Amino acid sequence: MLSVYCKRFENFSNMVLCRFIGGEHMDTLQEKAKYGLIPVERRKQIVAYVMKHESAQVKELAELFDEVSEATIRRDLELLATEGKLTRTHGGAASISTRTAFEQLYLDKCAMAVDEKRRIAKAAADLVENGDSIILDSGSTTIEIAKQLVNHTKLTIITNDLYIASTVAFHPSTQVMVTGGMKREDVNVLIGNITETFFRSIRVDKTFLSADAVDIHFGVSNTTFVEQNIKRLMLEAAKQVALVCDHTKFGNTALAKVCRLDELEHIITDEGISPSLREEMERLGLPVIVV
């Protein structure tokens, strides 16, 4: 009887896969799985599922295939990632199109207000002295700071941003320290308990902090809680903290508050900031540098 079912599966596997991609008859997949899929066919259906849902967790995929362990699913995902059919994420996988979308969002962000970010970065680099230990937060403006530091000597640069780390890795006489931690799925940034523990254990001369939003009353904020505590620890680890962000971030609030503006030694932005907002910040005694 089992051989009959296996034969039927082989004859109709393509039809089942097509119906599965279309989102119909999920129970058909589960029914077929009871009789065991050959690994090649199982991986095809994993790719189909991930493409349809954009991402999936190992446990979720294991539940689709009876008598297939999570360890087997992990091996499948590793192989499929090696073959370029999907990309591995923490605890699961994402479709190639999803990964490309994340990368494009990041590239788009880096391409915005480039001249302004470079002027801000130069002003920030002017605050750095040879021999300083500094923390560079993740962000498109802090990447520009990393590029500006190439002529400084005997720096220790600490970051949880893998792109920044690779940018400064070949700077002459610069020591680079990467925090460790778990990589975020959508960006090349390390997060989690290991990252937080690292920042709790150090003391540096300066931190250059980025932000998603800046408001005079609410302060510096971020769109998610994922990096909120890490940014706070970066601030607390430094003798001096400089906020670096272009004018488009001002006058806005985001979900997760990081700090008040009066906790900062420097607030560096570009001349696109509104005159009234700049005057209000100066009236409050906030340390604004406009470039």
MARSEMI-183105 format. One line per field, with one value per residue: y, z, x of N, C-alpha, C, CB in turn; residue number from 1. Coordinates in steps of 0.001 Angstrom, whole numbers. Each point is the difference from the previous one (the first is absolute). Glycine has a CB too. Example, Ala and Ser with C-alpha at 12.3 -4.5 7.8 and 13.67 -1.06 7.14 Angstrom:
<pts>
n.y [-5690|2223] $
n.z [7800|-1966] $
n.x [13190|1542] $
ca.y [1190|1190] $
ca.z [0|60] $
ca.x [-890|820] $
c.y [1200|1090] $
c.z [0|730] $
c.x [900|-770] $
cb.y [-1173|-628] $
cb.z [1246|-2145] $
cb.x [-1892|1184] $
num [1|2] $
</pts>
This chain:
<pts>
n.y [-1212|1233|-516|1600|2541|-20|11|2513|1612|-472|1127|2742|1180|1935|76|689|2449|1391|-127|1283|2591|457|74|-3280|-1710|1487|-2934|-490|371|-1948|-2384|-29|-107|-2942|-946|1759|2966|-2033|1961|901|438|1566|2201|461|761|1994|1756|117|1218|2342|1056|353|1705|2047|-2479|-3035|306|-2378|-119|476|-2483|-2060|490|-959|-2975|-1997|-150|3285|-131|3007|-1778|17|3134|479|-1669|1684|2657|-971|-710|2732|1727|-1602|773|3413|-1383|2427|2146|-2341|1924|-633|-3198|-716|285|3024|-1211|350|2095|408|588|2220|1540|238|1193|2281|1128|372|1599|2084|795|670|2092|2071|2652|-1043|2941|-662|-2314|1824|2245|-2161|-1151|2756|441|-2896|458|2678|-2024|-1767|1167|-1811|-2381|-287|-2794|919|-1844|166|19|-2249|2542|-16|1676|-2427|-443|2976|-722|-2272|2103|1911|-2356|27|2036|-1559|-1008|-2259|-690|-2063|34|-1287|-903|-1774|898|-3252|2914|974|-2602|585|3130|-766|-2840|2241|2389|-285|-1194|-1752|-1980|-972|-471|-1797|693|-2879|-112|-1973|1202|1983|-2479|2867|114|-1558|208|-2281|-12|-1251|447|639|3049|320|-1190|2119|2416|-1129|186|3380|2401|1111|2594|-399|-1729|1035|-274|-824|1362|-1942|3103|2520|533|2720|-2356|-2717|869|-968|-1470|-2463|-97|-1951|111|-728|2305|721|-1255|840|3039|-374|-1209|2423|1901|-1583|-42|3398|1387|751|-1157|1373|-389|-871|1202|1389|2266|-2977|-112|2907|-734|-3309|-849|-2658|-1502|1059|3025|-582|2147|2200|1221|-159|-2962|2147|892|620|631|-850|1449|703|2936|-2188|1329|1585|2560|-1404|-2328|1986|1668|-2527|-883|2806|132|-2678|1353|-1893|-3|1388|-1079|1778|-1856] $
n.z [0|-399|-3105|-245|1315|-1826|-2606|923|525|-2940|-1223|1613|295|-2112|1470|2756|-1206|-1149|2767|1605|-1738|655|3372|-792|2702|3008|-272|-2572|1947|2112|-2088|-900|3045|330|-2120|1337|-1560|-1423|2161|-2709|1329|2541|-1860|-1681|2689|1112|-2551|417|2860|-764|-2426|1916|2215|-1735|1810|497|3092|-916|982|-2851|-1227|2271|-694|-3147|1120|1868|1388|-194|2986|-20|-1260|-2791|43|343|-2595|-1704|710|-862|-2885|-515|704|-2139|-2272|665|1580|2264|965|2289|1336|2587|-734|-3343|-2348|-603|-2696|-973|593|3021|-912|-1997|2276|1811|-2318|-672|2971|-123|-2691|1008|2437|-1820|-1796|2618|-562|-2265|1021|2874|445|-733|2162|2280|-589|390|2859|952|-780|1844|2606|-822|2087|-2054|1871|-777|1407|-2581|1054|-3409|1476|-2162|-1960|-3042|2317|756|-3139|205|2673|-1606|-2098|2268|1125|-2898|1977|3023|606|1674|-1272|2398|-2877|2594|-2758|1308|-3286|-1034|-1341|2261|-275|-3038|571|1876|-1555|-1136|2645|-642|3032|32|2707|-2128|3119|-2141|2847|-1154|-1108|-1321|-2955|955|-1676|-978|438|-421|3346|1725|1268|2620|2767|-1812|-173|3071|816|-1809|1477|3019|-781|-924|1741|-3296|557|-969|401|-3180|1444|-3117|947|-1682|1087|785|1916|1011|1568|-750|326|-2303|-1169|-1181|-2104|2631|3090|-2233|1477|2892|1276|-2253|538|3124|-373|-1877|2413|2058|-1796|295|2266|-2175|-650|-2959|-31|-2889|-888|-2894|1250|-181|3344|374|1107|1258|2778|-1068|1714|1673|1811|-1157|2151|912|-2733|2998|-967|-2118|1154|-2644|-733|-2718|-1509|-2649|367|53|3118|-875|201|2062|690|475|2117|1731|341|1010|2254|1308|200|-3004|-91|-2943|-1283|-2280|-1885] $
n.x [833|2898|-63|-2786|1220|2581|-1797|-1597|2666|984|-2736|65|3351|-1246|-2782|1324|1593|-2578|-1505|2493|32|-3079|567|-1034|128|1622|-1410|2004|2419|-1223|-490|3007|1003|-1422|2267|2786|214|2094|1547|-1283|-2810|1078|1268|-2697|-1386|2323|-406|-3116|226|1914|-1798|-2474|1432|2217|1017|-399|895|1863|-2960|-1173|1434|-837|-3103|545|975|-2313|2985|1545|1826|-678|2410|-1535|-389|3100|633|-2105|1468|2897|-1007|-1431|2613|1728|-2108|266|-2872|308|1867|577|-2315|1480|-1298|486|1138|-490|-1141|2960|-2346|996|2928|-953|-1602|2559|1699|-2125|-79|3120|3|-2184|1817|2481|-1800|-843|1955|2741|312|-1043|2053|2519|-746|-310|2859|1495|-1274|921|3016|145|-495|2746|2358|1658|-1436|-3323|-381|-2142|-2346|112|-3186|-65|265|375|1660|1907|839|1145|1656|1467|1042|1237|2088|1964|1592|-604|2934|-1423|-3364|-399|-2101|-1868|-1785|-2199|1161|942|298|1964|1746|595|808|2407|1231|2038|109|3305|-439|-3173|424|-2511|-1281|-2023|-1711|611|-2858|-1502|1214|-2550|-1265|1111|3321|2633|-1627|1743|-3098|667|401|2507|-795|-385|2808|1497|-1229|585|3203|409|721|-227|1393|-2929|-2718|262|-3241|-812|-2558|-1857|-4|1860|-2810|1702|-1361|1379|3111|945|-2846|1340|-2407|611|-182|2496|1550|-1840|2446|2120|-549|371|2891|1002|-594|1677|2809|384|1728|-2245|-3027|972|-3408|1625|-3206|388|-1570|-1406|369|-1705|-2891|88|-1168|1491|-1891|2319|-45|3065|-462|-1879|1007|1314|1635|1747|2921|-1833|-3160|2271|-2757|1018|-374|-2710|-288|-2771|2141|-1937|2030|2395|-1602|-726|3004|946|-2284|1192|3202|-317|3336|-1734|2894|-2068|2180] $
ca.y [1212|1155|217|591|1417|656|95|1068|1290|308|380|1240|963|1318|613|401|1153|1166|388|508|1359|847|177|-860|-1379|-240|-1335|-953|-112|-727|-1383|-637|-102|-1166|-1167|275|616|-98|1290|990|506|768|1311|790|517|1003|1224|509|572|1221|1002|459|714|896|-531|-1088|-502|-1431|-737|126|-898|-1389|-403|-319|-1310|-984|-851|684|735|1367|-101|-289|1242|920|-439|356|1445|300|-417|890|1302|-190|-51|1307|-55|820|517|-416|1003|-603|-862|-357|395|1003|-126|851|1295|740|454|1081|1180|566|612|1191|1029|489|783|1230|862|537|922|1207|1121|-413|1153|416|-993|134|1197|-368|-945|736|733|-993|-466|1079|-118|-1157|230|-1189|-779|-156|-1188|508|-910|432|-618|-374|1034|490|1149|-483|-607|1099|354|-1016|323|1237|-238|-755|650|41|-1061|-664|-25|-1242|189|-1091|87|-1218|67|-770|781|957|-759|-311|1261|496|-1108|200|1285|-170|240|4|-1262|-138|-976|-296|-391|-1327|31|-646|913|293|-621|933|857|-589|538|-1019|358|-1068|67|72|1378|867|-290|612|1449|250|-298|868|1448|600|1465|622|-793|703|-650|325|25|-9|1198|908|992|800|-403|-1448|-405|-891|-1225|-1001|-556|-1301|-226|-964|614|1074|-162|39|1410|580|-463|729|1335|-98|-474|1030|1267|995|-600|888|-475|382|-317|1090|815|-662|-745|921|300|-1270|-953|-1414|-838|-342|1103|-371|930|1415|770|613|-1004|-29|1088|614|-386|447|-165|839|1309|-144|95|1249|1057|111|-1138|242|1055|-571|-871|862|689|-979|-309|-1272|185|-276|355|-60|30] $
ca.z [0|60|-1312|-867|339|-471|-1454|-285|297|-1067|-1196|168|808|-638|157|1398|197|-621|801|1246|-260|-124|1294|129|479|839|555|-981|312|1244|-258|-727|881|852|-660|-157|-1233|-246|385|-1077|-107|1217|-117|-960|661|949|-778|-402|1180|382|-1031|162|1272|105|1003|795|1073|-72|637|-903|-1139|473|232|-1290|-462|1076|222|-404|1172|-211|-425|-1444|-658|32|-1030|-1288|-192|-261|-1372|-912|41|-766|-1425|-382|-202|1060|888|1395|1030|1322|287|-1161|-1321|-725|-1447|-613|-293|1256|307|-925|421|1155|-462|-768|964|604|-1007|-200|1153|-138|-1136|331|660|74|275|1382|891|-64|765|1408|342|131|1266|1070|0|572|1464|392|154|-149|1229|611|-150|-371|-422|-1144|-115|-1372|-730|-1226|329|714|-1010|-566|1010|-92|-1157|284|1039|-573|247|1431|401|1297|457|260|-482|464|-672|-210|-1405|-755|-1142|535|374|-1214|-559|739|264|-653|350|632|1448|691|570|-200|878|-330|1270|86|151|-1026|-1106|-351|-1275|-1107|-173|487|1334|1038|1103|961|1322|-111|-375|1153|1027|-447|227|1441|579|-532|181|-1135|-11|-719|-755|-1050|32|-1076|476|-983|198|1048|382|1113|1266|185|-73|-1076|14|-1027|-485|614|1294|-173|298|977|1172|-449|-170|1335|571|-703|609|1366|-16|-508|709|-806|-997|-1075|-871|-1390|-871|-900|425|-199|1204|1049|24|-58|1098|-361|1043|1152|425|340|983|-108|-734|920|377|-1074|-36|-1327|-934|-1290|-1100|-1158|-51|-401|1168|-59|862|1258|839|440|1017|1207|614|568|1153|1083|365|-575|-712|-1415|-1006|-1315|-1040] $
ca.x [-833|883|606|-1033|-88|1227|-112|-947|644|950|-749|-765|745|27|-1318|-130|858|-633|-1153|557|472|-1173|-608|-1172|107|1170|-150|542|1427|162|-383|1097|1158|-150|595|1411|481|1427|580|-36|-1369|-266|657|-775|-1186|476|239|-1306|-661|711|-292|-1385|-171|1162|924|-567|839|297|-1095|-1149|214|-2|-1391|-625|462|-28|1174|1235|454|467|1403|-21|-410|1146|950|-614|115|1409|279|-724|682|1233|-389|-530|-1450|-567|1045|-197|-202|56|-1135|-804|481|-785|133|1015|-613|-73|1348|329|-752|692|1230|-323|-379|1233|711|-762|253|1360|41|-761|696|1405|861|-234|601|1460|372|-186|1068|1262|-60|138|1390|826|-54|799|1434|832|73|-1319|-837|-1314|-1059|-797|-1309|-340|-721|628|849|1185|876|782|1007|1041|834|739|1006|1113|1288|304|922|-118|-1391|-706|-1372|-864|-1296|-800|-398|990|465|974|1199|755|482|1170|919|1295|596|1309|157|-1295|-446|-1440|-633|-1395|-600|-596|-1445|-813|-247|-1390|-356|-163|1175|1247|204|-36|-884|-216|624|1463|317|-268|1012|1259|-21|-4|1318|1052|-65|706|63|-1119|-969|-736|-1307|-942|-1388|-1079|-811|479|-996|512|-603|68|1392|456|-791|235|-1273|-258|638|1085|1291|-174|864|1397|355|110|1268|1060|41|508|1389|907|190|-705|-889|-433|-1071|262|-1132|-354|-1140|-1294|-361|-448|-1424|-729|158|-147|-577|838|862|1372|543|-366|1007|958|998|995|997|-45|-1063|537|-936|325|-651|-1394|-859|-766|565|-740|376|1383|-59|-593|1000|1043|-590|-21|1376|432|1278|-234|1010|-643|1050] $
c.y [1258|303|630|1487|761|192|1120|1367|412|481|1370|1080|1386|718|502|1255|1257|487|594|1425|958|173|-900|-1348|-249|-1396|-1068|-234|-828|-1493|-738|-228|-1224|-1215|245|582|-315|1375|1067|636|844|1403|887|651|1016|1330|639|694|1326|1122|593|899|986|-434|-1117|-417|-1510|-822|-22|-966|-1465|-517|-345|-1408|-968|-806|589|895|1422|11|-260|1253|998|-372|329|1483|405|-332|942|1388|-60|9|1326|47|736|512|-395|1205|-690|-806|-410|411|1060|-197|952|1388|850|541|1173|1278|668|730|1297|1139|622|874|1320|993|650|1053|1303|1025|-277|1174|453|-949|103|1229|-269|-903|701|773|-953|-484|1047|-29|-1120|368|-1303|-709|-217|-1419|494|-1144|629|-813|-413|1140|513|1224|-451|-758|1079|477|-981|285|1215|-213|-661|618|176|-1179|-507|61|-1418|242|-1239|167|-1349|-51|-677|755|1024|-714|-320|1261|463|-1075|221|1390|-228|391|132|-1395|-54|-1100|-141|-668|-1480|139|-710|1011|203|-535|986|893|-681|581|-1129|490|-1137|152|118|1425|927|-208|639|1489|360|-89|931|1462|638|1522|621|-1058|898|-781|440|-52|-114|1271|819|1059|743|-519|-1495|-518|-853|-1298|-872|-652|-1358|-73|-845|584|1088|-104|46|1442|690|-398|646|1381|-50|-418|1102|1216|1140|-722|1063|-687|497|-417|1209|632|-699|-767|892|307|-1233|-795|-1409|-789|-66|1145|-514|904|1389|733|630|-1014|-38|1180|746|-532|571|-294|946|1244|-70|64|1354|1038|96|-1124|177|1052|-527|-891|809|731|-915|-424|-1337|215|-348|467|-189|161|6] $
c.z [0|-1349|-967|261|-489|-1505|-376|273|-1113|-1246|114|763|-609|145|1421|264|-575|836|1319|-156|-81|1300|243|599|761|610|-949|244|1252|-182|-721|914|898|-596|-345|-1352|-182|254|-1085|-101|1214|-98|-1005|684|1092|-714|-397|1160|395|-1013|188|1223|298|1051|761|1060|-134|574|-888|-1173|425|203|-1297|-478|1183|20|-598|1154|-365|-454|-1503|-777|-33|-1064|-1395|-293|-302|-1446|-999|-24|-802|-1500|-480|-200|1079|853|1433|897|1347|238|-1192|-1312|-584|-1485|-516|-276|1242|361|-881|391|1192|-436|-749|921|634|-979|-275|1119|-100|-1101|270|705|158|352|1444|984|-1|763|1503|463|176|1314|1185|108|585|1526|524|49|-197|1349|687|-154|-255|-342|-1184|-44|-1451|-676|-1199|260|722|-924|-630|984|-67|-1148|272|969|-521|318|1480|362|1405|574|379|-360|341|-651|14|-1428|-843|-1202|447|348|-1221|-640|675|207|-577|235|673|1476|744|502|-94|916|-402|1219|136|210|-1153|-1096|-209|-1395|-1153|-256|591|1360|1014|1188|1013|1276|-63|-328|1190|1098|-354|330|1490|602|-470|361|-1090|101|-611|-650|-1021|-249|-1188|554|-1169|92|1156|254|1240|1342|274|-20|-1217|78|-1222|-386|601|1350|-120|410|1067|1167|-369|-168|1359|658|-685|616|1375|61|-314|924|-714|-1053|-1008|-803|-1407|-858|-857|413|-123|1231|1075|-121|-61|1282|-542|1248|1281|352|424|1089|-182|-752|935|574|-985|117|-1329|-764|-1354|-1093|-1133|-25|-499|1169|8|960|1346|962|530|1103|1315|731|652|1234|1219|439|-519|-919|-1490|-855|-1362|-1071|-1394] $
c.x [865|618|-988|-110|1228|-50|-942|614|954|-729|-636|761|10|-1327|-194|818|-625|-1174|465|474|-1183|-756|-1199|385|1306|-65|532|1483|201|-343|1122|1194|-73|708|1475|357|1465|593|-86|-1382|-365|613|-703|-1194|359|224|-1325|-703|648|-245|-1393|-151|1126|1010|-697|1011|177|-1153|-1235|118|-51|-1417|-731|333|27|1292|1275|422|415|1461|90|-388|1153|1029|-535|200|1443|360|-660|631|1292|-283|-594|-1501|-780|1149|-318|-205|104|-1274|-825|632|-919|221|1067|-569|-109|1364|379|-717|668|1262|-284|-415|1235|771|-716|263|1380|83|-742|880|1493|919|-136|675|1523|477|-128|1134|1335|39|168|1451|939|-1|892|1470|755|113|-1331|-544|-1417|-954|-716|-1282|-229|-746|772|886|1261|950|885|1059|1164|960|881|1157|1271|1364|322|900|-326|-1414|-410|-1458|-813|-1369|-714|-534|1080|528|1042|1298|849|571|1279|1064|1391|572|1351|-40|-1324|-323|-1514|-535|-1466|-629|-300|-1497|-689|-305|-1497|-307|58|1202|1226|386|-146|-816|-27|812|1519|436|-173|1039|1336|23|-47|1397|1111|-245|849|-18|-1258|-894|-668|-1288|-846|-1421|-963|-840|563|-1067|507|-508|133|1433|312|-799|273|-1324|-341|707|1267|1352|-80|979|1467|461|168|1316|1201|187|668|1467|1004|98|-718|-843|-423|-1096|277|-1188|-354|-1330|-1351|-468|-631|-1491|-864|210|-194|-383|830|949|1366|562|-602|1107|1031|995|1165|963|-16|-1215|408|-1009|385|-872|-1447|-972|-707|588|-709|359|1409|30|-557|995|1105|-513|-29|1404|495|1199|-86|1176|-655|1063|-633] $
cb.y [-1250|-527|-1943|-2169|-585|-1014|-2445|-1548|-484|-1709|-2388|-1374|-1859|-847|-1498|-2392|-1496|-821|-1799|-2302|-906|-730|2305|1151|-718|2461|798|744|2217|2117|681|1080|2471|910|-593|-1819|1836|-1877|-1258|-1283|-2004|-2144|-1055|-1532|-2164|-1801|-944|-1828|-2317|-1401|-1214|-2096|-1978|1826|2236|-793|1865|505|639|2406|1765|398|1452|2412|1074|-127|-1964|-60|-2153|816|-864|-2411|-382|366|-1851|-1828|339|-451|-2378|-1288|483|-1326|-2456|398|-2168|-1315|1938|-2030|1411|1888|1070|206|-2281|1645|-679|-2022|-1036|-1427|-2309|-1667|-1045|-1828|-2265|-1438|-1208|-2044|-2123|-1296|-1453|-2184|-1969|-1375|553|-1796|704|1020|-1514|-1151|1477|201|-1773|191|1720|-713|-1404|1393|882|-1538|1905|1082|874|2409|-1436|2108|-932|663|1376|-2432|628|-881|1463|-139|-1809|686|988|-1663|-962|1257|-191|-720|1163|1153|1010|559|1971|-710|1516|-179|1837|-12|2161|-2062|-319|1437|-977|-1998|609|1620|-1493|-1633|1039|441|1118|1904|-105|787|561|-251|2233|-967|2142|-1589|-729|2058|-1589|-47|2065|-352|2279|-866|1451|-1457|-1337|-2406|-464|-56|-2158|-1698|257|-895|-2338|-1615|-207|-1974|-155|2033|-1550|922|-126|-930|1403|-2502|-1194|-394|-1415|1984|1880|-179|111|1014|1209|-409|1235|-1082|174|-1052|-512|93|-1350|-2216|36|-37|-2164|-1257|630|-562|-2213|-770|-818|1714|-1703|1079|-16|-235|-1656|-1138|1955|-176|-1581|994|2131|-34|1703|225|-1310|-2423|1294|-845|-1324|-95|456|1697|-1340|-1164|-1303|249|-37|-392|-687|-2033|998|-1358|-1555|-1297|1252|1117|-1492|-601|1695|96|-1757|284|1399|-795|1362|-884|-504|210|-693|935|-1230] $
cb.z [1221|2373|398|-38|1999|1894|-225|553|2446|916|-397|-48|802|-1615|-1784|675|-52|-2259|-1071|626|-1224|-2328|-82|-1963|-1934|498|1271|-1681|-1077|1273|-104|-2120|-54|814|-932|1573|193|-1709|1464|-1239|-1368|1334|605|-1855|-496|1402|-864|-1695|789|1138|-1587|-1108|830|-738|213|-1961|1503|178|2247|656|-1093|1102|2021|-571|-1845|-172|12|-2484|1029|1740|2282|457|750|2458|1519|291|1545|2415|767|432|2263|1900|249|-1037|-1131|6|-1560|-402|-1511|857|2143|1423|-360|1916|-181|-1026|-1859|767|710|-1824|-844|1449|-139|-1929|449|1443|-1022|-1209|1405|810|-1491|175|1219|-1683|-2388|-697|-409|-2221|-1912|-255|-1247|-2502|-1068|-360|-2005|-2012|-71|-1016|1580|-1898|253|-457|1530|-842|2353|-1283|1938|651|2112|-1292|143|2085|-467|-1377|1492|974|-1500|-407|1604|-1816|-2150|485|-1463|404|-1467|1858|-1879|2221|-1460|2436|386|751|-1140|898|1940|-364|-547|1141|22|-1716|253|-2210|-520|-1435|1567|-2405|1901|-2500|63|930|1251|1699|-1074|1464|1237|503|71|-2373|-716|-745|-1526|-1905|864|-754|-2357|-545|527|-1845|-2202|94|145|-1878|2522|-1431|-161|-422|1961|-1074|2505|-1762|1965|104|-888|-655|-969|-1517|-260|-1053|2451|29|1294|874|-2099|-2278|1068|-1858|-2321|-641|1073|-1159|-2195|215|578|-2123|-1251|722|-695|-2294|848|378|1684|-114|1906|332|1690|-1862|-676|-2408|-510|62|-1067|-2500|1697|-1881|-1808|-636|724|-2328|74|2167|-1765|560|1072|-1491|1584|-25|1817|781|1600|-1282|-389|-1896|1289|-621|-2054|-1229|-1313|-2295|-1809|-1080|-1689|-2281|-1548|-867|1990|147|2141|387|1504|927|1541] $
cb.x [-1806|469|1508|-1257|-1389|1296|459|-1881|-195|1586|-425|-2051|1402|1683|-912|-375|1981|704|-1391|668|2010|-156|797|-1060|-1409|167|-1989|-1708|433|-539|-2417|-780|195|-2183|-2264|417|-1693|-286|1517|1767|-626|-56|2162|719|-1164|1079|2171|-165|-593|1753|1514|-795|-1226|-1472|1182|-1401|-778|2459|890|-240|1395|2204|-16|103|1384|-2500|-1518|-620|747|-1626|635|-600|-2367|-371|810|-1708|-1950|549|178|-2107|-996|966|-422|2154|326|-2183|446|1401|-1477|1457|-41|-1982|1008|165|-2408|1093|-1264|-1902|625|358|-2112|-916|1055|-692|-2148|99|857|-1756|-1495|904|159|-2088|-2115|-482|-199|-2175|-1952|-11|-759|-2495|-1213|153|-1502|-2395|-497|-499|-2323|-1695|-440|1295|2247|-431|1489|1071|-282|2075|-888|-103|-1095|-1957|-2031|-1366|-1724|-1975|-1785|-1583|-1753|-2095|-1860|-1535|-299|-2206|1776|2380|-530|1621|782|1250|891|-639|-1302|-1123|-2225|-1862|-1237|-1461|-2343|-1498|-1959|-702|-2294|1096|2137|-800|1992|209|1598|516|-944|2138|199|-1009|2147|30|-1440|-2382|-1448|745|-856|2240|-1402|-496|-1892|81|-710|-2447|-1162|176|-1151|-2317|-731|340|-358|-614|2492|1422|-388|2146|119|1582|681|-46|-2041|2428|-1898|110|-1586|-2241|59|2346|-1750|2338|380|-238|-2243|-1295|664|-2397|-1774|-291|-1242|-2497|-1100|-513|-2093|-2300|-855|-551|2212|1849|-822|2288|-1676|2508|-870|1253|1318|551|1859|2297|517|238|-814|1699|-1020|-148|-2016|328|2129|-1339|-1704|-1737|-1812|-1655|1417|2531|-1848|2365|-1839|702|2242|789|1522|-2077|633|-1861|-1519|853|-295|-2254|-515|1006|-1395|-2192|-358|-2357|1163|-2468|1974|-2164|1592] $
num [1|2|3|4|5|6|7|8|9|10|11|12|13|14|15|16|17|18|19|20|21|22|23|24|25|26|27|28|29|30|31|32|33|34|35|36|37|38|39|40|41|42|43|44|45|46|47|48|49|50|51|52|53|54|55|56|57|58|59|60|61|62|63|64|65|66|67|68|69|70|71|72|73|74|75|76|77|78|79|80|81|82|83|84|85|86|87|88|89|90|91|92|93|94|95|96|97|98|99|100|101|102|103|104|105|106|107|108|109|110|111|112|113|114|115|116|117|118|119|120|121|122|123|124|125|126|127|128|129|130|131|132|133|134|135|136|137|138|139|140|141|142|143|144|145|146|147|148|149|150|151|152|153|154|155|156|157|158|159|160|161|162|163|164|165|166|167|168|169|170|171|172|173|174|175|176|177|178|179|180|181|182|183|184|185|186|187|188|189|190|191|192|193|194|195|196|197|198|199|200|201|202|203|204|205|206|207|208|209|210|211|212|213|214|215|216|217|218|219|220|221|222|223|224|225|226|227|228|229|230|231|232|233|234|235|236|237|238|239|240|241|242|243|244|245|246|247|248|249|250|251|252|253|254|255|256|257|258|259|260|261|262|263|264|265|266|267|268|269|270|271|272|273|274|275|276|277|278|279|280|281|282|283|284|285|286|287|288|289|290|291] $
</pts>
